[in-house]
Amino acid sequence: MPAILVVLAGILLAVLLGLLVGARVGSLTIAGTLAVAGTWRAVAPGGPAGLAIRSRGFDVFLCWSAATVVAVLALTAPGV
């Protein structure tokens, strides 16, 4: 349950920052949230409920890959 709350808090923070500061900051916050979720899944002994989709390696790869893609798009997209 704590894992879901951390991810939910990250998404809410990203929405607030996106509205108040800018889309780039909001997108980078989402990337950070994905990276934290992947790290949590990698180091948690039993796998956090709600973050376990498939195997541990696949979940970590998926979260970290998505974090990388979102961060790169946030930093390179023109006019964001």
C-alpha positions, 0 to 999 in steps of 0.5 A: 500500500505505501508504494501506491501512495508514493506513486499517487503523491508523485502524480499529484505533485507532477500535475500541480507542478505542471499547472503552476510551474510548467509542463517540462517540470511536470513531465520531469516529475513524472519521470522521477516518479517512474524512476522511484517506482522502478527502484522500489520494485528492484529493492523491495524484498517481496515486491510492493503491491500494486507495482508488480505487473510481471516479473521483477526484472520486467517491471524495473525495465519498464519503469526505468525505460518509461522514465528515460523516455519521458525525461528525454522528451521533456528535455528535448520537446520544443516549446515545452 
